[in-house]
């Protein structure tokens, strides 16, 4: 057993495994754990504490009382407490943080079984662990040095991205319409193409019309001529029936089953059944990123996407490695689930990282992948108001992944799919407006037309009010660019994110550790999204100081709870008196293109 003094009392660290002290000073204890599997570590504090972290968490920021197996999961098919991105870093209100330097699966019991202590059972050995002491900012700065900080995304990444679908001519027509409507959009993102030569695109347009893409290079060039950046779509699977699948299967490039056959998993497949909207039949297999030849083959295809003029892409998926899948290095999917995401993003990073103007946004992640993508998004939510799958569920995701140093981050405005309300959510203009407001006040403002088959889905073009709302909040987002860009540069040096949990700035207040529906942009903007249908006001917890309404200069005194106005056209947004929020009066939508 090891004991060390932290702000909240005496912390005891014990294990049945062998533990060796590698280094210790006033700020950090570094141990090596070795022994039989699993390695079980137990942490007990003499005082009280609240616990946050473990990557991107949905529905609830504070994790005390949860018991969770850390294996990344596609949340459309997983439990709401699962995650796309797992980082084994836990932060305590008692003045310490713990980082495990392993991507192995682990079972975290955060005082669910024993209210006196939390434990973690790790299915790998040996590994190092670090116990940091101090305030959250200092701990996050130290931990992100070890985790690896994301590369700095280019300035344009902090602009406004608009989904554009339905073929070359439809996209170009919409790009011109956006300009004519005076909506400041920086980048056009498309995903409904499928380019077999580069294995990019998903070939699915959801409830929107399909269209042809005769020449993606030409489309990129024409959008560039209009002043837009261009984003595409990448994932690590190949479709059954495609030329890449046939080649990969022949050459032994695919993750396989015990019988040697490709390990297929349910996935929409534009080659076999482009009319099937969801993962209803075995349609794809993952490229084996542990096979050096397969890795190089994947990278050559990805280089082709850059050569077509894309300025980046959604780097989707990475969580579907089945437990019985077999990889070329001898590992099984059960043990390699988290590591596969690391290998995937590392392989892609080697292709694009020499290009400082490229933005790659991923949803999957593990310990070693945070430093290999320069943007992230929180995966797939339902277009509804539910706390476990809808708009409210995604609010804590940004503050929680920020604890691991993720900087350029933003949600799918509008959600991805029909909710469990018979499609009412996709047709709910109020829901879309609240999501748009929230998305505008994250580092990346990006909508997603998604796969909403209930009919009548709301998007930017649905009516005069939706156009006006998107225009207003796109202008606000771009006006904030000088502030966001300063914070982004600072984050690349310090590890302190742009989108911050309240606890980063106000660690001595228990509310800052447990509030799920507020966050800070930098230190000087307080954001309180509206997540309840029909609400025209909401309770806001104001940290110490004076906070001034963005909309009417009303002054709100902290510390404490206040009921504030929240008319449909306005998200509760406050600037800290005495703070520094740089603004651009006439922002260039291209952000220097």
C-alpha positions, 0 to 999 in steps of 0.5 A: 500500500502507498499513501500520499497526502492530497488536498482532500486528505490521505489517499491510499493506493493498494493492489494485489499486484506488485507495485514498484515506485518509479518516481515521486515528487510533490506533484506526482507519484509514478508506479509500475503495476505487474502481476497476475491478471487482472490487476486490481487497484484500489484508491481510498481517500480519508475525506469526501470526493467527486469523480470526473473523467474517463474520456467522453461521457454522456448524460452525466459529467460526475461519475461517482456511483457508476460501474463501467467496463471501459471498451469503446462502443458505437453508442447507437448499439451500446448503453448510454453510459458507454463511450466512443472515446475512452481515456483512462484518466480520472480526476478527483475533487480531493485534489488528485488525478490518476492516469493509467498508461494502458489502453487495455479494457478495464472495469471501473467501479467508482464507489458503486460497490464500496462507498469508501473507495473506488477501484479499477481492474485492468486486463493487462500487465505490466503498465505504469500509472501516475497519481498527480496532485494539485488543482485541476488545471495543473493536473490536466496540464501534467496528464495531457503531456503524457496522454499527448495533446492534439495537433493544432487544427488550422484556423478555418477549423474553428469556422462554420461547417455546413453539410451538403449532399445529393451530388455535385450539381446540388452541392454547388447550387447550395453553396451558391445559395448559402452565399446569396443568403449571406450565411457565413459558411467556411466549409462544405462537408459531404459524405453521401458519395462512394469513391471505390478507388479511395474507399471513401464516402459512405454512399448514403444520403438518408432521407435526402435525394441521392445524386452523382459525383462524376469527378470529386476532384472537380467538385473540390476545385469548384468549391475552393473557387467559391471560397469553401474548404471541402470535407469528405468521409473516411472509415477503416472498413471495406464494403463487401462486393467492392474492389477494395474488399476483394483485394483486401480479402485476397491479400490477407489485409482484413481482420478475420475470424478463427476460420480465416474468413473476413470478420464481417459486421453489420454495416450499410453497404452502398455496393450491395443494398444502397437502399438499406439505411442502417446496419442491418446485415453483414456488409463490411470488414475492418482493415487489419491495422496490425498488418504492416502491408494492410496499413500501407494499403489503407494509407495509399487509399487515404492519400488518394483522398488528399490528392482529390483536393479534400481539406480533411474528412470525418474519420468515422468508426473504429469501435466495431472490433468483435471480441472473437475477431483475430488480428495479424499480430495474434491479438483477439478483438476482446483485448484489442478493441481500444487499441484498434482505434489508436492504430487506425488514427495513427495510420491516418495521421501519418498520411495527413500530418504533414499538411498543416491546413488539414482537419480530421475529426474523429469520434472513436478514440483511446489513450494513444489516439488523442494526439493523432487527430486534430478535431473530434465530435461526440458521435451519434445522438437521437433527434429528441429531448431525451436525457440519455440519447438526445440533446441533453445527453451530449452537453456533458460530452464536451466538458468531459473529453476536454479534461483529456485535452481535446480542443477542437470539438463540436456536436452534430447540430440536429442529431443524427437519427430519428428518436424514440418519439415517433419522429416528432423530434426530427420535425421539431423546429424548437429542438433544432433551434436549441441544438443550433444555438448550442453548436454555435457555442462550441469550438466547431459549428457543424450541422448534420442532416443525418438519417432521419426517415420519419419524414419532415426533418428540420434543417437550415433551409426549412423556413425563414426562421431556421435560415435566420437562426442559423445565420445569426448564430453562424455570425456569432460563432465567426465573431468569436473566432479571435477568442477561440483561436487564441484559446486554441493556441494556448491549449496546444501549449497547456492542454487546457481545453477551449470548452471547459467543465466549470470545475477547471476554473472553480474547483472549490465549488461542488456545483462545478463538479456536478452540473451537466448542462453548463460549461465555459468557453475559455475562462470568460464565457459561460454557456447554459444551453436550453434542453427542455422543450417549451422552456423560456427560462432556466436556472443557471449557476453563476460562479464567483464574480459578475456575469453580464448577459450577452444579449442585454447587458443584464448583470448577474451576481455570483455565486449561486443559482438564478432563474434567467430568461431564455426566449427561443431566439436566445441561448443563455450566454454570459461574459465575465466582468473583467474578462477578455473576449476578443471579437471580429466585427466583420469576420471573413467567412473563409478565415484566411483561405 
